[in-house]
Amino acid sequence: MSYISGARSVADEQVRIASTKIDGIGPKKAIQVRYRLGISGNIKIKELTKYQIDQIEQMIGQDHVVHWELKRGERADIERLISISRYRGIRHQDGSPLRGQRTHTNARTFRKQIRK
């Protein structure tokens, strides 16, 4: 088991599948990274050398926003909505559903907060 850009990857998985498990990397970006580095998608993670893994991490780190940077950006967006008192920000703060869902019969986690 190894870590690539903060995501755990199983040694028996193919590179094309394992690289899509990194937050912020989808199938197309994974293909682009592999193509630039000249790595076949059918090779398994355990067959990669340390140098190839370092190259993958470096390429992903340079060109793409991944893992903790992505999560930090999402959290900053939510904090901005809360600070300007937008409806969505207030719903985030309360833990309520944001996108117009019912709260009378659904949204159990929200209703648990009401009962307390």
N, C-alpha and C positions, 0 to 999 in steps of 0.2 A: 504494500500500500504506500503510495507516494502522494505528495501534495504539489499541485500545480496552481500557482496564483491563488493560494488559500483554499482551493477546493480539493477534497479528498478524492483520489481516483484509484479504482481497483486495478490491480496489476494485470488481471486477465482480460480487461476490456480493450477494445480496439481504440486507437488514438482518435478516430473520427467521432466515436461515441463519448469517450471520456472528456474530450475538450468542450463538448456542449454542456457539460455539467457545471462549468465555471459560470458564476453569475455574470450576466452581461455578454456572454458569448453564445450566439445561436449557431445553427447549422451553416449559414453562409459565411459568417466571420471565421468559423472553425476551418472551413475549406480554404479561405483566403490565407490564413496563417500557415496551414500545412503546405499550400502551394508555394508560398514565398520561400519556405525553408526547405522544400524538396522532400518532405516526409510523406510516405505513403499512408493512406488512411487505414489500411488493413493490418499494419504493424501493431502489435500489442504494447501496452505501456511498459511492461517488464523488459521488452526488447530494446527500448530506447536507451541511449547512453546518457550519462549525466550532462554532457555537453549539449545534446539535443534538447533535453528538458530545460536547461538554462536558456537556450535560444528561444524556446517556446515562451517561457516566462518573460523574457526580455521583449520579445515582439508584442506580446499581449499588453505588457505594461506601458510600452511606448504609444501604441496606436489606439487602445481601447480603454474605456472607463469600466472597471470591473470591481467586483467584490465590495470591499469596505468603502471605496470611493463612491460607488453606485448607491449603497445604502446611506451614506452620509448625505449625498445629494437629495435623496428621497426625503430624509428626515428634515433637511433644511427647507425643502418645499412645504412640508407640513407645518413647520414652525412659522414660516412666512404667512401661511393662510391663517394660522391662529393669531398672529400678531396684528394682522389687519382686520381681524374680526369678520372674516368671510364666513358664509354659511357652512361651507365644507370644513373650515377650520374649527368652528364650534362643534360640529358633529364629530370630528376627530377627537376633540378634547373630551366630549361626553362619552365616547365609545359607541355612538349610535351609528346605524347604517347611513352611508353617505349618498347613495345614488337613488333615492326615492323608493326604497323597499318598504314594505309594510312593517310596522312594529307592533301591531295589535296581536297578531297570532304567531308571527315569526320573530326572528332576531332574539334567540334565547339568551345569548350572553348579555345583550342589552337589558332584557327584562330581569335578569338576575341582579343587575346593578340597581334597578329601580326598587326591588323588594328589600334591599339592605337598609 
